[in-house]
Every structure is written in structure tokens, then in C-alpha cells.
């Protein structure tokens, strides 16, 4: 597989390690053990584009989702993946298992949210307040309270373990047709951030109010936002190589040089807040060991033998 031709859509970073996973086009799954400098391609049984990946409890069990209802599961740290029956042909864009490998959620086109309580053997559709595409989840503290974001200002919240999702769209205190691609509550269900069209939205009251941050510059679509647990240092990436950093909780933002014009889809940092990875279109992967001020490219990609 030619990595350079693939869109890279999602990253998952394991706590207290330099292990991360990346998924992208044509069933691509990759793993790094050294913070992103080298990557090993892991075999999957599908050619569908993959959009999201998650490992509950930092375990050997992981899930990823993608086009045409694709759900994959690994039980050996990604060395092998098998396909689960999602019961839908709709594209899936988000997966999250908040606290255990048994109870989890997937979301995608037409406002679809499904929940499993048996580690993916069966999936039950949940009630949502939208029929628009959902792009991302976050469950900041437990399986009860969660948030989902998507097209046309879509913001949803559940406090019933995903059984019902109600709209928070009217809580956005700004005019505009925001497309929202990611959401991140770094330290619990109170303070959160969302990547939107030309801005980063934030809440300090669990989503009762969402306001656009003053970035101090014009930016295109922001695709991903990631903050440290203390909510002070944060990064945002987006279209046309956009890379931003804040060190004061979003009061001030600075533009960093990403070295690329490709659209950047996701940014994640390891626990030390110094080592980070960005992934995006055209097989773009950028790696930093210096708190995001200097970015380089991986040194090696290699295939992993099946099994």
C-alpha cells in the first residue's frame, strides 16, 4: 500500500507510552511504538476507508470504524483485525468505548448512533435529535455522559448512557453554519473544546453555552483540537496545513509552521505534552518532540506480517 496516496483520518495515543495507532483510506491501520518516527502497517480484512479508532482502557482490545458500516476489532494489539456485524450500511465516523471493552458507541451518517454492551457482538440503535452526519464523540468521565458533534452546527449530549441524545445546537452563542469535526473534554465533563469552521468552540459549563474563541487570525476549517489535561496547552489543526497552539487555555493562539499545504485531520499529544503526532491527507504524518514548535516526518513505514 502506498501511504502517500492515502488520507489519514484518525489517531489514538495510548497513555503512559509512545504507542499510537493511525487509520485511513482503503482499510489502512498503522502502529508506532516510538512516538511516530516509524510505523508498521497492520493487516485488515477490508478495503473500506477507516475514519476512527479507539482502544478502551489502554488495552490490547481495540475498535475502528469506517465506510459502509465497517466495524473492526482487534484482541491482540492490532496484529490481527476481524470484522463485526454493525447492522448498517451507513458510513461510520466515530467510535468510543468510554470505560470498558464491552460498552461502546459508534456514530455516522444520518444521525446514526449505535451502542453495544457485549463487546461488539450486537449493536442497538439509539435515539438522537438529528438526522445529520455525526463526526466525533467524547465521553469525558464515564459511560453516562457523552457529547457528539457533526454537520450544520450539530451538538448532541447524553446523560443516559447514550440511550437518548438531545440537541445542544441552540447553545452555540454565535451566528454561522459551523461544521464541527471533533470534540475534546480534557479533564472531565465541564470544560470542553470543539473544532469548527474557522474557529474553536469552547464551553466552561458542560455544554450549556458554547462560544467561539478569538483566534486572532483568519483560519479555514479546523478539523481537530487537543488540550492537555490542565486545559492550558492546546493544539488545533485544519485545512491547508493549518497548525495552531495556545499555552493559556485558548486566550491567545499562535500559528506554527506545519511545513505542508495538505489538509491536517487530527492532532494528538502524548502524556509528556512534548511529543505529538499530526495526521492528514496525502499520507501526511508529522512528528514533534519539542512541544509542537518543530515538526518532522517519520523515518520508516513497513508491513507487518499477519498473525
Protein Blocks (a to p, Z undefined) as FASTA:
>chain_A
ZZklpccfbdcddehiabdcdddeehiacddfehopaccddddfbfbdcfbdcdehhiab
dcdddeehiacddfegolaccdddehpabdcfbdcdfkbckbccdddeehiacddfegom
accddddfbfbdcfbdcdfkbmmbccdddeehiacddfegomaccdfklmpgcedjdddf
bdcdfbbjkbccdddehiacddfehopaccdddehpacdddfbdcddfklmaccdddeeh
iacddfehomaccdddehiabdcfbdcddfkomaccdddeehiacddfegolaccddfbd
cdddeZZ
